[in-house]
Amino acid sequence: MAMTATDVAPLHAAACLFHGFSDPSRLVILRHLALGEHRVTDLVAHLGLAQSTVSKHLACLKDCGLVESHAVGRASVFSLAHPDALDALLAAAEQLLELTGHAVTLCATHGTDALAAEGVS
């Protein structure tokens, strides 16, 4: 049975959401924000990345609806938009990784070797 546009639309949205999780730095940011609100400068210090890079990752996460921000003086303070749901999702991902024996790292399309070939560490 062929998939229809109605069948594919929710899958496209899920693929876009999971793309938000596709960068290790974004996952570190999310894990750090699970500890509480942080300013961009706090995240820059924690990650050791350039401010522009952290800001780009935060913009992606905000566009995905995963983080939110508010101004405190001249600084933007970021927090998780849905902390309980994110915690449940990451716990489920960890469980799935345990069940698959981390086979995803061996995937020819998205695994460690594929990322190295693209120059992604």
C-alpha positions in Angstrom: 0.0 0.0 0.0 1.5 3.3 -1.1 1.8 6.2 1.4 -0.3 9.3 0.8 0.6 12.9 1.5 -1.6 12.6 4.6 0.6 9.7 5.8 3.8 11.5 5.1 3.0 14.9 6.7 3.4 13.7 10.3 6.6 11.8 9.4 8.0 14.9 7.8 7.3 16.9 11.0 9.0 14.2 13.1 12.0 14.2 10.8 12.3 17.9 11.2 12.1 17.6 15.0 14.7 14.9 15.1 16.9 17.0 12.9 17.0 19.4 15.8 18.6 16.6 17.8 21.1 15.7 15.1 24.0 17.8 16.3 25.9 16.6 19.5 26.4 20.3 20.5 22.6 20.8 20.5 22.2 17.7 22.7 24.8 19.1 25.1 22.9 22.4 25.2 19.6 20.6 25.9 21.2 18.5 28.7 22.7 21.6 30.2 19.4 23.5 30.0 17.8 20.6 31.8 19.8 21.8 34.9 18.1 25.2 34.7 18.1 28.5 32.8 21.3 29.7 31.3 22.5 32.8 29.5 24.3 32.4 26.2 27.6 33.3 27.8 27.1 30.5 30.4 26.6 28.0 27.5 29.6 29.4 25.6 31.8 28.8 28.7 30.4 25.3 29.2 30.7 24.2 25.6 33.9 25.9 24.7 32.4 27.0 21.4 32.2 30.4 19.8 29.3 32.6 20.8 28.1 32.7 17.2 28.0 28.9 17.1 26.1 28.6 20.4 23.7 31.2 19.2 23.1 29.4 15.9 22.4 26.1 17.8 20.0 28.0 20.2 18.2 29.5 17.2 17.7 26.1 15.7 16.4 24.7 19.0 14.1 27.6 19.5 12.8 27.3 15.9 12.1 23.6 16.7 10.1 24.7 19.8 12.5 22.9 22.1 13.8 26.0 24.0 12.5 29.4 24.9 14.1 32.6 26.0 13.4 35.8 27.8 15.4 39.0 28.3 17.1 39.8 31.6 18.7 43.2 31.1 20.8 42.9 28.0 21.1 39.1 28.1 18.9 36.4 26.8 18.2 33.6 29.2 17.3 30.2 27.7 15.4 27.4 29.2 13.7 24.2 28.0 10.2 24.7 26.6 9.0 21.2 27.5 11.4 19.7 30.1 9.4 16.7 31.1 8.7 15.6 27.5 12.3 16.2 26.5 13.5 14.1 29.5 11.2 11.3 28.5 12.3 11.4 24.9 16.0 11.4 25.7 15.5 8.5 28.2 13.6 6.6 25.5 16.5 7.3 23.1 19.0 6.0 25.6 16.9 2.8 26.1 16.7 2.3 22.4 20.5 2.7 22.0 21.0 0.1 24.7 18.7 -2.3 22.9 20.3 -1.8 19.5 23.9 -2.1 20.9 24.6 1.3 19.5 24.2 -0.1 16.0 23.3 3.4 14.8 26.9 4.4 15.1 27.7 1.7 12.4 25.0 2.9 10.0 26.6 3.6 6.6 24.3 6.7 6.0 24.3 8.4 9.4 26.8 6.5 11.6 30.2 7.5 12.9 32.1 6.7 9.6 29.5 8.6 7.5 29.9 11.7 9.8 33.8 11.4 9.6 33.6 11.2 5.8 31.6 14.5 5.9 34.2 16.1 8.2 31.8 16.1 11.2 33.3 15.0 14.5 
